[in-house]
Amino acid sequence: MNKERPILQDLIKENMSAVELFQNQTLRPIIKMQHDLLISAFKNYIAKRKIDFLSLTAQKQRSKTKAIFVKDINYKNLTLGMIIGSFSADEFAHYSTTSSEYNKRIIQIVIQRMQDSLAEIV
């Protein structure tokens, strides 16, 4: 299913750095567009690893969610690929100049989005 990239209002401010501008113009809309895919992939991860997510308290679910992205490099890279795969050639060229910084930002945003969407996951 092809979704269009949403336009997020009120994220662009004056005096933003190039990194912040790329984050708010490109990364956040792509992550929002890929929300359903990210949720499905996370549910699949939990099921394959036989993690009893339902039995955890809400706080432990949040902690476990973050730990998955921090500890499982393969899953983290899969998630990055889901986002980077939606870049245009120009966006990818810009991303490549500071990929390490952008990767950190992507993962932080996705972790927060997953933690805020625990109701959809369980």
C-alpha positions as CSV (number, residue, x, y, z in Angstrom):
1,M,0.0,0.0,0.0
2,N,1.4,3.3,-1.0
3,K,0.9,6.1,1.5
4,E,1.8,9.7,0.9
5,R,4.2,11.4,3.2
6,P,2.2,13.6,5.7
7,I,2.9,17.3,6.1
8,L,3.5,18.1,9.7
9,Q,2.6,21.6,10.7
10,D,4.5,23.8,13.2
11,L,7.7,21.9,13.2
12,I,9.8,24.3,11.2
13,K,11.1,27.2,13.2
14,E,13.5,30.0,12.4
15,N,17.2,29.5,13.3
16,M,17.0,25.7,13.1
17,S,20.2,23.9,12.3
18,A,20.4,21.9,9.1
19,V,20.1,18.7,11.2
20,E,17.0,19.8,12.9
21,L,15.5,21.0,9.7
22,F,16.1,17.6,8.0
23,Q,14.7,15.9,11.1
24,N,11.5,17.9,11.0
25,Q,11.0,18.1,7.3
26,T,12.0,14.6,6.3
27,L,12.5,12.2,9.2
28,R,9.4,12.9,11.3
29,P,7.0,12.7,8.3
30,I,8.5,9.5,7.0
31,I,8.3,7.9,10.5
32,K,4.7,9.0,10.8
33,M,4.0,7.6,7.3
34,Q,5.6,4.3,8.3
35,H,3.8,4.0,11.7
36,D,1.7,1.0,10.8
37,L,4.7,-0.9,9.3
38,L,6.8,-0.1,12.4
39,I,4.1,-1.3,14.7
40,S,3.7,-4.5,12.7
41,A,7.4,-5.2,12.7
42,F,7.6,-4.6,16.4
43,K,4.7,-7.0,17.1
44,N,6.4,-9.6,14.8
45,Y,9.6,-9.1,16.7
46,I,7.9,-9.7,20.1
47,A,6.1,-12.8,18.8
48,K,9.2,-14.4,17.2
49,R,11.2,-13.8,20.4
50,K,8.4,-15.1,22.5
51,I,8.4,-12.1,24.7
52,D,5.4,-12.1,27.1
53,F,4.8,-8.3,26.6
54,L,1.2,-8.5,28.0
55,S,2.4,-9.7,31.5
56,L,4.8,-6.7,31.9
57,T,3.7,-3.5,33.6
58,A,3.3,-0.4,31.5
59,Q,6.7,0.9,32.8
60,K,8.4,-2.4,32.0
61,Q,6.9,-2.4,28.6
62,R,8.4,1.0,27.9
63,S,11.8,-0.1,29.2
64,K,11.7,-3.3,27.2
65,T,10.8,-1.4,24.1
66,K,13.8,0.8,24.5
67,A,16.1,-2.1,25.3
68,I,15.1,-3.9,22.2
69,F,16.2,-1.0,20.0
70,V,19.4,-0.5,22.0
71,K,20.5,-4.1,22.3
72,D,19.3,-5.8,19.1
73,I,21.5,-4.3,16.4
74,N,19.8,-6.3,13.6
75,Y,16.4,-5.1,14.6
76,K,17.7,-1.5,14.9
77,N,19.2,-1.7,11.4
78,L,15.9,-3.2,10.0
79,T,14.1,-0.2,11.5
80,L,16.6,2.3,10.0
81,G,16.1,0.6,6.7
82,M,12.4,1.0,6.8
83,I,12.9,4.8,7.2
84,I,15.9,5.3,4.9
85,G,14.1,3.3,2.2
86,S,11.6,6.1,1.9
87,F,14.2,8.8,1.2
88,S,14.5,10.4,-2.2
89,A,17.9,10.4,-3.8
90,D,18.5,14.0,-2.7
91,E,17.4,13.2,0.9
92,F,19.7,10.2,0.9
93,A,22.6,12.3,-0.3
94,H,22.0,14.7,2.6
95,Y,21.5,11.9,5.1
96,S,24.8,10.3,4.1
97,T,26.7,13.4,5.2
98,T,25.7,13.0,8.8
99,S,24.2,9.5,8.9
100,S,25.4,8.6,12.4
101,E,23.6,11.7,13.9
102,Y,20.5,11.0,11.9
103,N,20.5,7.3,12.9
104,K,20.5,8.3,16.5
105,R,17.6,10.7,15.9
106,I,15.6,8.2,13.9
107,I,15.9,5.5,16.6
108,Q,15.1,8.0,19.4
109,I,11.9,9.1,17.6
110,V,10.9,5.6,16.8
111,I,11.4,4.4,20.4
112,Q,9.2,7.3,21.6
113,R,6.6,6.5,19.0
114,M,6.5,2.8,20.0
115,Q,6.3,3.7,23.7
116,D,3.5,6.1,23.0
117,S,1.7,3.4,20.9
118,L,1.8,0.5,23.4
119,A,-2.0,0.2,23.3
120,E,-1.7,-0.7,19.6
121,I,1.1,-3.2,20.3
122,V,-0.6,-5.2,23.1
